[in-house]
Amino acid sequence: MTTTSYDGAPDTNFESSQDFANQMDADDELATFRSRFIIPTDDKGSELLYLVGHSLGLQPVTTRSAVDEELASWAQSGVDAHFRGSRPWTRYHDVVGPPMAELVGAKAEEIILMNALTVNLHLMMLTFYRPSRDRYKVVMEDHAFPSDRYAVASQVQLHGFAPSEAVITVSPRTGEHTLRTEDIVRAIKEAGSEVALVMLGGVNYYTGQYFDLPSIVAAAHKVGAIAGFDLAHAAGNVELHLHDWNVDFAVWCMYKYLNSGPGSLSGCFIHERQYTDRNLPRLSGWWGEDLDKRFRMAGDFQPARGAAGWQISNPNVLSLGAIRASLSIFMEAGPQKLRKKQRRLTGLLEYLLRQRLGGKVEIVTPADTSMRGSQLSLYLHSGGREVYEQLRAHGIICDWRNPNVIRAAPVPLYNTYAEVWRFVDVLQQLCP
């Protein structure tokens, strides 16, 4: 038996037996939430061991009925459903906004659900990346998600700068996999007044590292730069306090940890100290106009208060229905309870990997649970892609990232401790 600590405080004594994992499930106060999701099955009808909530979350059982309710409103009321019924479509944000704001630590007016993730990132950079001849550089993490790299490079080019000169990437130190906060802060400080924007992923998609966002924001603001984040792997996964941390803007998708379906609407946060300046440049559309004036068609754009003023088109109501179904589960389970179980799930996974696969599998995700969420990235020293394919043949769904990394994410809403044990047991059998 080994004692493992969370954020420096003893919490759980782990053991390597299957019986121990089963007992953890028996004692789990959130165990019943698994039944609230549809678990994928193989060709024989057996449940798959699904560890890719970091890529696409599972469908809640209530999603179909939530979407059907909006289809029924459309069928029964037609265009009038925008203004009638228990959830008029023009005011749907009043339903999904408050729980979403709670999950990311924001005020309801500071967030809006709209568009797709990279579209929102472009919209935010069009407003907040306003380079000059002397202040034009963007600081990013090395190995940022490709879409972030492409979006930043294209925005830089739109303003007449070369990405090779304008984009500063911070890399891990030699022999290390993850970034040190002091190195990120140092890069910002050294570029100083040349930095227009600091734009990182909240949780790096490859390593699973959760960055120290408050320190990064403070460093950006100290040199007069804007601080923005892609929270695709952070929202619904790690604790966030976007308002209190003074984050300028953030974007995230809803289909990973937030279980809202492929192609779902995405989230956008704009701090209130930013949007109170109603003269901020933006790409405008009629759905971003103040609701009291939107349908007057007056032709004089007056943005809605808050992040809603950055909307361009009316949102997909069927997607909002799916989002509503998922967020209600989060609120019922409780973010703090979910975070506690998450630490235990990943703690057990880490413990078992070190006990049974030390030397064969290297965990590149930080051991400190305050620096990670549900995802552990595992570097295989041999076997690599073949081991990954064999895992799938055993009904275990993870994902693969070159050159030799398997990403596995046991998420607290529907994964179990027994599944963690089984994953490691099968992995041990497969690793050469």
BAVO-533020 format. One record per residue (C-alpha): x, z negated, y; residue number from 1. Coordinates in nm, 2 decimals. Layout:
REM residues N
+--------+--------+--------+-----+
:     px :     pz :     py : seq :
+--------+--------+--------+-----+
:      X :      Z :      Y : NUM :
...
+--------+--------+--------+-----+
REM end
This chain:
REM residues 432
+--------+--------+--------+-----+
:     px :     pz :     py : seq :
+--------+--------+--------+-----+
:   0.00 :   0.00 :   0.00 :   1 :
:   0.14 :   0.10 :   0.34 :   2 :
:   0.01 :  -0.01 :   0.68 :   3 :
:  -0.05 :   0.27 :   0.93 :   4 :
:  -0.12 :   0.20 :   1.30 :   5 :
:  -0.33 :   0.39 :   1.55 :   6 :
:  -0.20 :   0.39 :   1.91 :   7 :
:   0.02 :   0.09 :   1.82 :   8 :
:  -0.25 :  -0.13 :   1.67 :   9 :
:  -0.28 :  -0.20 :   1.29 :  10 :
:  -0.61 :  -0.05 :   1.17 :  11 :
:  -0.61 :   0.07 :   0.81 :  12 :
:  -0.41 :   0.00 :   0.49 :  13 :
:  -0.39 :   0.33 :   0.30 :  14 :
:  -0.35 :   0.38 :  -0.07 :  15 :
:  -0.28 :   0.70 :  -0.26 :  16 :
:  -0.55 :   0.68 :  -0.53 :  17 :
:  -0.87 :   0.88 :  -0.55 :  18 :
:  -1.07 :   0.56 :  -0.59 :  19 :
:  -0.94 :   0.44 :  -0.25 :  20 :
:  -1.06 :   0.76 :  -0.08 :  21 :
:  -1.40 :   0.72 :  -0.25 :  22 :
:  -1.42 :   0.36 :  -0.13 :  23 :
:  -1.34 :   0.47 :   0.23 :  24 :
:  -1.64 :   0.72 :   0.20 :  25 :
:  -1.86 :   0.44 :   0.07 :  26 :
:  -1.77 :   0.22 :   0.37 :  27 :
:  -1.80 :   0.51 :   0.62 :  28 :
:  -2.07 :   0.44 :   0.88 :  29 :
:  -2.09 :   0.81 :   0.97 :  30 :
:  -2.11 :   0.93 :   0.61 :  31 :
:  -2.48 :   1.04 :   0.64 :  32 :
:  -2.40 :   1.29 :   0.91 :  33 :
:  -2.25 :   1.53 :   0.65 :  34 :
:  -2.60 :   1.60 :   0.53 :  35 :
:  -2.68 :   1.72 :   0.88 :  36 :
:  -2.46 :   2.03 :   0.83 :  37 :
:  -2.48 :   2.33 :   0.59 :  38 :
:  -2.17 :   2.33 :   0.37 :  39 :
:  -2.06 :   2.68 :   0.27 :  40 :
:  -2.05 :   2.75 :  -0.10 :  41 :
:  -1.86 :   2.99 :  -0.33 :  42 :
:  -2.02 :   3.26 :  -0.55 :  43 :
:  -2.12 :   3.00 :  -0.81 :  44 :
:  -2.30 :   2.78 :  -0.55 :  45 :
:  -2.03 :   2.51 :  -0.55 :  46 :
:  -1.95 :   2.35 :  -0.21 :  47 :
:  -1.63 :   2.47 :  -0.05 :  48 :
:  -1.38 :   2.22 :   0.09 :  49 :
:  -1.40 :   2.33 :   0.45 :  50 :
:  -1.11 :   2.23 :   0.68 :  51 :
:  -1.14 :   2.49 :   0.95 :  52 :
:  -1.36 :   2.32 :   1.20 :  53 :
:  -1.09 :   2.39 :   1.45 :  54 :
:  -1.17 :   2.76 :   1.41 :  55 :
:  -1.54 :   2.77 :   1.35 :  56 :
:  -1.75 :   2.46 :   1.31 :  57 :
:  -2.02 :   2.44 :   1.05 :  58 :
:  -2.39 :   2.51 :   1.12 :  59 :
:  -2.61 :   2.20 :   1.18 :  60 :
:  -2.92 :   2.20 :   0.97 :  61 :
:  -3.13 :   2.18 :   1.29 :  62 :
:  -2.98 :   2.49 :   1.45 :  63 :
:  -3.23 :   2.73 :   1.29 :  64 :
:  -3.53 :   2.53 :   1.41 :  65 :
:  -3.37 :   2.49 :   1.76 :  66 :
:  -3.33 :   2.87 :   1.79 :  67 :
:  -3.67 :   2.93 :   1.64 :  68 :
:  -3.82 :   2.71 :   1.92 :  69 :
:  -3.68 :   2.94 :   2.18 :  70 :
:  -3.80 :   3.25 :   1.99 :  71 :
:  -4.14 :   3.09 :   1.97 :  72 :
:  -4.13 :   3.03 :   2.35 :  73 :
:  -4.04 :   3.40 :   2.40 :  74 :
:  -4.32 :   3.51 :   2.17 :  75 :
:  -4.59 :   3.29 :   2.32 :  76 :
:  -4.50 :   3.30 :   2.69 :  77 :
:  -4.28 :   3.60 :   2.74 :  78 :
:  -4.12 :   3.60 :   3.08 :  79 :
:  -4.31 :   3.29 :   3.18 :  80 :
:  -4.09 :   3.08 :   2.94 :  81 :
:  -3.84 :   3.09 :   3.22 :  82 :
:  -4.07 :   2.85 :   3.41 :  83 :
:  -4.31 :   2.69 :   3.16 :  84 :
:  -4.29 :   2.47 :   2.85 :  85 :
:  -4.09 :   2.16 :   2.77 :  86 :
:  -3.76 :   2.34 :   2.84 :  87 :
:  -3.80 :   2.61 :   3.10 :  88 :
:  -3.52 :   2.85 :   3.06 :  89 :
:  -3.42 :   2.84 :   3.42 :  90 :
:  -3.35 :   2.47 :   3.39 :  91 :
:  -3.20 :   2.46 :   3.04 :  92 :
:  -2.88 :   2.32 :   3.18 :  93 :
:  -3.07 :   2.00 :   3.26 :  94 :
:  -3.10 :   1.95 :   2.88 :  95 :
:  -2.75 :   2.05 :   2.76 :  96 :
:  -2.55 :   1.96 :   3.07 :  97 :
:  -2.55 :   1.57 :   3.05 :  98 :
:  -2.44 :   1.54 :   2.69 :  99 :
:  -2.17 :   1.81 :   2.74 : 100 :
:  -2.05 :   1.63 :   3.05 : 101 :
:  -2.03 :   1.31 :   2.86 : 102 :
:  -1.81 :   1.46 :   2.59 : 103 :
:  -1.56 :   1.60 :   2.84 : 104 :
:  -1.57 :   1.31 :   3.09 : 105 :
:  -1.73 :   1.50 :   3.38 : 106 :
:  -2.03 :   1.48 :   3.61 : 107 :
:  -2.32 :   1.70 :   3.51 : 108 :
:  -2.28 :   1.91 :   3.82 : 109 :
:  -1.91 :   1.97 :   3.74 : 110 :
:  -1.99 :   2.17 :   3.43 : 111 :
:  -2.18 :   2.48 :   3.33 : 112 :
:  -2.22 :   2.67 :   3.00 : 113 :
:  -2.19 :   3.04 :   3.05 : 114 :
:  -2.01 :   3.36 :   2.93 : 115 :
:  -1.73 :   3.36 :   2.67 : 116 :
:  -1.41 :   3.15 :   2.69 : 117 :
:  -1.16 :   3.41 :   2.83 : 118 :
:  -1.42 :   3.55 :   3.07 : 119 :
:  -1.45 :   3.20 :   3.21 : 120 :
:  -1.08 :   3.17 :   3.23 : 121 :
:  -1.06 :   3.49 :   3.43 : 122 :
:  -1.33 :   3.37 :   3.66 : 123 :
:  -1.15 :   3.05 :   3.73 : 124 :
:  -0.82 :   3.21 :   3.79 : 125 :
:  -0.99 :   3.46 :   4.03 : 126 :
:  -1.09 :   3.15 :   4.23 : 127 :
:  -0.80 :   2.92 :   4.18 : 128 :
:  -0.50 :   3.14 :   4.13 : 129 :
:  -0.44 :   3.26 :   4.49 : 130 :
:  -0.07 :   3.34 :   4.50 : 131 :
:   0.13 :   3.41 :   4.81 : 132 :
:   0.47 :   3.57 :   4.84 : 133 :
:   0.64 :   3.23 :   4.81 : 134 :
:   0.39 :   3.05 :   4.58 : 135 :
:   0.30 :   3.26 :   4.29 : 136 :
:   0.43 :   3.12 :   3.96 : 137 :
:   0.23 :   2.99 :   3.66 : 138 :
:   0.35 :   2.73 :   3.42 : 139 :
:   0.23 :   2.75 :   3.06 : 140 :
:   0.34 :   2.61 :   2.72 : 141 :
:   0.54 :   2.83 :   2.49 : 142 :
:   0.33 :   2.96 :   2.20 : 143 :
:   0.01 :   2.93 :   2.40 : 144 :
:  -0.29 :   3.10 :   2.25 : 145 :
:  -0.26 :   3.48 :   2.28 : 146 :
:  -0.57 :   3.52 :   2.49 : 147 :
:  -0.44 :   3.27 :   2.74 : 148 :
:  -0.11 :   3.45 :   2.77 : 149 :
:  -0.29 :   3.79 :   2.81 : 150 :
:  -0.53 :   3.65 :   3.07 : 151 :
:  -0.25 :   3.49 :   3.28 : 152 :
:  -0.03 :   3.80 :   3.26 : 153 :
:  -0.31 :   4.03 :   3.37 : 154 :
:  -0.40 :   3.80 :   3.66 : 155 :
:  -0.04 :   3.79 :   3.77 : 156 :
:  -0.02 :   4.17 :   3.75 : 157 :
:  -0.35 :   4.21 :   3.95 : 158 :
:  -0.17 :   4.03 :   4.24 : 159 :
:   0.13 :   4.25 :   4.22 : 160 :
:   0.37 :   4.02 :   4.04 : 161 :
:   0.57 :   4.08 :   3.72 : 162 :
:   0.48 :   3.83 :   3.44 : 163 :
:   0.85 :   3.81 :   3.34 : 164 :
:   0.92 :   3.66 :   3.69 : 165 :
:   0.59 :   3.48 :   3.76 : 166 :
:   0.52 :   3.31 :   3.43 : 167 :
:   0.73 :   3.00 :   3.33 : 168 :
:   0.70 :   2.89 :   2.97 : 169 :
:   0.80 :   2.54 :   2.85 : 170 :
:   0.95 :   2.54 :   2.50 : 171 :
:   1.02 :   2.26 :   2.26 : 172 :
:   1.37 :   2.12 :   2.24 : 173 :
:   1.60 :   2.26 :   1.97 : 174 :
:   1.50 :   2.12 :   1.63 : 175 :
:   1.16 :   2.00 :   1.76 : 176 :
:   0.82 :   2.16 :   1.71 : 177 :
:   0.62 :   2.00 :   2.00 : 178 :
:   0.67 :   1.96 :   2.37 : 179 :
:   0.78 :   1.65 :   2.55 : 180 :
:   0.57 :   1.56 :   2.85 : 181 :
:   0.89 :   1.49 :   3.06 : 182 :
:   1.00 :   1.85 :   2.99 : 183 :
:   0.67 :   1.99 :   3.11 : 184 :
:   0.68 :   1.77 :   3.42 : 185 :
:   1.04 :   1.87 :   3.48 : 186 :
:   0.96 :   2.24 :   3.47 : 187 :
:   0.68 :   2.19 :   3.72 : 188 :
:   0.91 :   1.99 :   3.95 : 189 :
:   1.20 :   2.23 :   3.93 : 190 :
:   0.98 :   2.53 :   4.02 : 191 :
:   0.83 :   2.31 :   4.29 : 192 :
:   0.67 :   2.49 :   4.58 : 193 :
:   0.68 :   2.82 :   4.39 : 194 :
:   0.41 :   2.70 :   4.15 : 195 :
:   0.06 :   2.82 :   4.22 : 196 :
:  -0.10 :   2.72 :   3.89 : 197 :
:  -0.03 :   2.50 :   3.59 : 198 :
:  -0.23 :   2.64 :   3.30 : 199 :
:  -0.20 :   2.49 :   2.95 : 200 :
:  -0.41 :   2.45 :   2.64 : 201 :
:  -0.54 :   2.09 :   2.62 : 202 :
:  -0.45 :   2.09 :   2.25 : 203 :
:  -0.20 :   2.36 :   2.14 : 204 :
:  -0.37 :   2.58 :   1.88 : 205 :
:  -0.06 :   2.62 :   1.67 : 206 :
:   0.09 :   2.26 :   1.65 : 207 :
:  -0.23 :   2.06 :   1.72 : 208 :
:  -0.04 :   1.87 :   1.99 : 209 :
:  -0.27 :   1.70 :   2.25 : 210 :
:  -0.09 :   1.72 :   2.58 : 211 :
:  -0.07 :   1.43 :   2.83 : 212 :
:  -0.32 :   1.59 :   3.07 : 213 :
:  -0.32 :   1.31 :   3.34 : 214 :
:   0.06 :   1.33 :   3.38 : 215 :
:   0.06 :   1.71 :   3.39 : 216 :
:  -0.22 :   1.71 :   3.65 : 217 :
:  -0.03 :   1.46 :   3.87 : 218 :
:   0.29 :   1.67 :   3.84 : 219 :
:   0.10 :   1.99 :   3.94 : 220 :
:  -0.07 :   1.83 :   4.24 : 221 :
:   0.26 :   1.67 :   4.36 : 222 :
:   0.41 :   2.02 :   4.41 : 223 :
:   0.08 :   2.15 :   4.56 : 224 :
:  -0.03 :   2.35 :   4.26 : 225 :
:  -0.37 :   2.38 :   4.08 : 226 :
:  -0.40 :   2.23 :   3.74 : 227 :
:  -0.63 :   2.41 :   3.49 : 228 :
:  -0.67 :   2.38 :   3.11 : 229 :
:  -0.80 :   2.58 :   2.81 : 230 :
:  -0.98 :   2.31 :   2.61 : 231 :
:  -1.08 :   2.53 :   2.32 : 232 :
:  -0.92 :   2.30 :   2.07 : 233 :
:  -0.98 :   1.98 :   2.27 : 234 :
:  -1.35 :   1.98 :   2.36 : 235 :
:  -1.55 :   1.78 :   2.10 : 236 :
:  -1.22 :   1.69 :   1.93 : 237 :
:  -1.02 :   1.45 :   2.16 : 238 :
:  -1.11 :   1.21 :   2.43 : 239 :
:  -1.13 :   1.37 :   2.78 : 240 :
:  -1.18 :   1.24 :   3.13 : 241 :
:  -1.17 :   1.55 :   3.33 : 242 :
:  -1.32 :   1.41 :   3.65 : 243 :
:  -1.11 :   1.09 :   3.65 : 244 :
:  -0.79 :   1.28 :   3.57 : 245 :
:  -0.86 :   1.51 :   3.88 : 246 :
:  -0.83 :   1.83 :   3.67 : 247 :
:  -0.91 :   2.12 :   3.90 : 248 :
:  -1.08 :   2.34 :   3.64 : 249 :
:  -1.11 :   2.37 :   3.26 : 250 :
:  -1.27 :   2.61 :   3.02 : 251 :
:  -1.36 :   2.58 :   2.65 : 252 :
:  -1.55 :   2.75 :   2.37 : 253 :
:  -1.84 :   2.58 :   2.19 : 254 :
:  -1.80 :   2.73 :   1.84 : 255 :
:  -1.51 :   2.53 :   1.71 : 256 :
:  -1.55 :   2.15 :   1.70 : 257 :
:  -1.88 :   2.18 :   1.89 : 258 :
:  -2.05 :   2.37 :   1.61 : 259 :
:  -2.26 :   2.60 :   1.82 : 260 :
:  -2.21 :   2.93 :   1.64 : 261 :
:  -1.98 :   3.23 :   1.65 : 262 :
:  -1.99 :   3.40 :   1.99 : 263 :
:  -2.16 :   3.10 :   2.15 : 264 :
:  -2.17 :   3.04 :   2.52 : 265 :
:  -1.86 :   2.86 :   2.65 : 266 :
:  -1.80 :   2.57 :   2.89 : 267 :
:  -1.66 :   2.56 :   3.23 : 268 :
:  -1.55 :   2.25 :   3.45 : 269 :
:  -1.48 :   2.25 :   3.82 : 270 :
:  -1.40 :   1.93 :   3.99 : 271 :
:  -1.64 :   1.83 :   4.26 : 272 :
:  -1.36 :   1.81 :   4.52 : 273 :
:  -1.31 :   2.18 :   4.47 : 274 :
:  -1.67 :   2.31 :   4.46 : 275 :
:  -1.77 :   2.12 :   4.78 : 276 :
:  -1.58 :   2.40 :   4.95 : 277 :
:  -1.86 :   2.65 :   4.94 : 278 :
:  -1.62 :   2.92 :   5.08 : 279 :
:  -1.40 :   2.93 :   4.77 : 280 :
:  -1.37 :   3.29 :   4.66 : 281 :
:  -1.56 :   3.38 :   4.35 : 282 :
:  -1.72 :   3.67 :   4.17 : 283 :
:  -2.08 :   3.62 :   4.25 : 284 :
:  -2.40 :   3.70 :   4.06 : 285 :
:  -2.76 :   3.62 :   4.11 : 286 :
:  -2.78 :   3.35 :   3.85 : 287 :
:  -2.52 :   3.15 :   4.04 : 288 :
:  -2.75 :   3.13 :   4.34 : 289 :
:  -2.93 :   2.82 :   4.43 : 290 :
:  -3.24 :   2.80 :   4.20 : 291 :
:  -3.48 :   2.76 :   4.49 : 292 :
:  -3.36 :   3.09 :   4.64 : 293 :
:  -3.27 :   3.28 :   4.33 : 294 :
:  -3.60 :   3.45 :   4.28 : 295 :
:  -3.66 :   3.53 :   4.65 : 296 :
:  -3.42 :   3.82 :   4.62 : 297 :
:  -3.32 :   3.78 :   4.98 : 298 :
:  -2.98 :   3.94 :   4.94 : 299 :
:  -2.79 :   3.66 :   5.12 : 300 :
:  -2.59 :   3.48 :   4.84 : 301 :
:  -2.60 :   3.10 :   4.86 : 302 :
:  -2.43 :   2.95 :   4.56 : 303 :
:  -2.59 :   2.67 :   4.36 : 304 :
:  -2.42 :   2.33 :   4.40 : 305 :
:  -2.14 :   2.26 :   4.16 : 306 :
:  -2.00 :   2.47 :   3.87 : 307 :
:  -2.34 :   2.64 :   3.84 : 308 :
:  -2.25 :   2.84 :   4.15 : 309 :
:  -2.00 :   3.04 :   3.94 : 310 :
:  -2.26 :   3.18 :   3.71 : 311 :
:  -2.31 :   3.55 :   3.72 : 312 :
:  -2.58 :   3.63 :   3.47 : 313 :
:  -2.86 :   3.44 :   3.30 : 314 :
:  -2.73 :   3.27 :   2.99 : 315 :
:  -2.83 :   3.35 :   2.63 : 316 :
:  -3.11 :   3.11 :   2.56 : 317 :
:  -3.08 :   3.14 :   2.18 : 318 :
:  -2.72 :   3.02 :   2.22 : 319 :
:  -2.83 :   2.74 :   2.44 : 320 :
:  -3.07 :   2.63 :   2.16 : 321 :
:  -2.79 :   2.62 :   1.91 : 322 :
:  -2.58 :   2.42 :   2.16 : 323 :
:  -2.86 :   2.17 :   2.21 : 324 :
:  -2.88 :   2.12 :   1.83 : 325 :
:  -2.51 :   2.04 :   1.80 : 326 :
:  -2.48 :   1.82 :   2.11 : 327 :
:  -2.77 :   1.60 :   2.00 : 328 :
:  -2.58 :   1.52 :   1.68 : 329 :
:  -2.27 :   1.43 :   1.88 : 330 :
:  -2.47 :   1.19 :   2.10 : 331 :
:  -2.64 :   1.03 :   1.80 : 332 :
:  -2.31 :   0.98 :   1.61 : 333 :
:  -2.13 :   0.85 :   1.92 : 334 :
:  -1.80 :   0.99 :   2.05 : 335 :
:  -1.61 :   0.66 :   2.01 : 336 :
:  -1.72 :   0.63 :   1.64 : 337 :
:  -1.63 :   0.99 :   1.58 : 338 :
:  -1.28 :   0.94 :   1.73 : 339 :
:  -1.23 :   0.62 :   1.51 : 340 :
:  -1.32 :   0.81 :   1.20 : 341 :
:  -1.10 :   1.11 :   1.30 : 342 :
:  -0.80 :   0.88 :   1.33 : 343 :
:  -0.86 :   0.74 :   0.98 : 344 :
:  -0.92 :   1.09 :   0.83 : 345 :
:  -0.60 :   1.23 :   0.98 : 346 :
:  -0.42 :   0.90 :   0.91 : 347 :
:  -0.50 :   0.93 :   0.54 : 348 :
:  -0.41 :   1.29 :   0.53 : 349 :
:  -0.07 :   1.22 :   0.69 : 350 :
:  -0.01 :   0.93 :   0.46 : 351 :
:  -0.09 :   1.12 :   0.14 : 352 :
:   0.12 :   1.42 :   0.26 : 353 :
:   0.42 :   1.20 :   0.32 : 354 :
:   0.38 :   1.01 :   0.00 : 355 :
:   0.32 :   1.31 :  -0.23 : 356 :
:   0.47 :   1.61 :  -0.06 : 357 :
:   0.76 :   1.47 :   0.15 : 358 :
:   1.04 :   1.73 :   0.16 : 359 :
:   0.80 :   2.02 :   0.07 : 360 :
:   0.56 :   2.00 :   0.36 : 361 :
:   0.66 :   1.91 :   0.72 : 362 :
:   0.39 :   1.79 :   0.95 : 363 :
:   0.46 :   1.96 :   1.29 : 364 :
:   0.17 :   1.78 :   1.46 : 365 :
:   0.26 :   1.45 :   1.64 : 366 :
:   0.23 :   1.14 :   1.43 : 367 :
:   0.10 :   0.95 :   1.73 : 368 :
:  -0.28 :   0.97 :   1.71 : 369 :
:  -0.31 :   0.96 :   2.08 : 370 :
:  -0.13 :   1.30 :   2.08 : 371 :
:  -0.35 :   1.48 :   1.83 : 372 :
:  -0.71 :   1.54 :   1.73 : 373 :
:  -0.84 :   1.65 :   1.39 : 374 :
:  -0.59 :   1.92 :   1.32 : 375 :
:  -0.26 :   1.87 :   1.13 : 376 :
:  -0.03 :   2.17 :   1.11 : 377 :
:   0.17 :   2.18 :   0.80 : 378 :
:   0.50 :   2.38 :   0.77 : 379 :
:   0.56 :   2.48 :   0.41 : 380 :
:   0.93 :   2.50 :   0.33 : 381 :
:   0.86 :   2.73 :   0.03 : 382 :
:   0.56 :   2.91 :  -0.12 : 383 :
:   0.40 :   2.98 :   0.22 : 384 :
:   0.13 :   3.24 :   0.21 : 385 :
:   0.10 :   3.24 :  -0.16 : 386 :
:   0.02 :   2.87 :  -0.16 : 387 :
:  -0.24 :   2.93 :   0.11 : 388 :
:  -0.41 :   3.21 :  -0.09 : 389 :
:  -0.41 :   2.98 :  -0.40 : 390 :
:  -0.58 :   2.71 :  -0.19 : 391 :
:  -0.86 :   2.95 :  -0.12 : 392 :
:  -0.89 :   3.03 :  -0.49 : 393 :
:  -0.94 :   2.66 :  -0.55 : 394 :
:  -1.23 :   2.66 :  -0.29 : 395 :
:  -1.03 :   2.50 :  -0.01 : 396 :
:  -1.06 :   2.68 :   0.32 : 397 :
:  -0.78 :   2.62 :   0.58 : 398 :
:  -0.61 :   2.88 :   0.79 : 399 :
:  -0.27 :   3.04 :   0.81 : 400 :
:  -0.04 :   3.10 :   1.11 : 401 :
:   0.29 :   3.28 :   1.08 : 402 :
:   0.56 :   3.21 :   0.99 : 403 :
:   0.48 :   2.94 :   0.74 : 404 :
:   0.21 :   2.71 :   0.88 : 405 :
:  -0.12 :   2.60 :   0.73 : 406 :
:  -0.36 :   2.44 :   0.97 : 407 :
:  -0.60 :   2.18 :   0.82 : 408 :
:  -0.86 :   1.99 :   1.03 : 409 :
:  -1.08 :   1.73 :   0.86 : 410 :
:  -1.35 :   1.67 :   1.12 : 411 :
:  -1.54 :   1.34 :   1.13 : 412 :
:  -1.89 :   1.48 :   1.14 : 413 :
:  -1.89 :   1.65 :   0.80 : 414 :
:  -1.55 :   1.60 :   0.62 : 415 :
:  -1.49 :   1.32 :   0.38 : 416 :
:  -1.19 :   1.10 :   0.28 : 417 :
:  -1.24 :   1.23 :  -0.08 : 418 :
:  -1.20 :   1.58 :   0.05 : 419 :
:  -0.87 :   1.48 :   0.22 : 420 :
:  -0.75 :   1.34 :  -0.11 : 421 :
:  -0.85 :   1.65 :  -0.30 : 422 :
:  -0.68 :   1.88 :  -0.06 : 423 :
:  -0.35 :   1.70 :  -0.09 : 424 :
:  -0.38 :   1.67 :  -0.47 : 425 :
:  -0.43 :   2.05 :  -0.50 : 426 :
:  -0.16 :   2.12 :  -0.25 : 427 :
:   0.08 :   1.91 :  -0.45 : 428 :
:   0.00 :   2.11 :  -0.76 : 429 :
:   0.05 :   2.44 :  -0.58 : 430 :
:   0.37 :   2.37 :  -0.38 : 431 :
:   0.68 :   2.49 :  -0.57 : 432 :
+--------+--------+--------+-----+
REM end
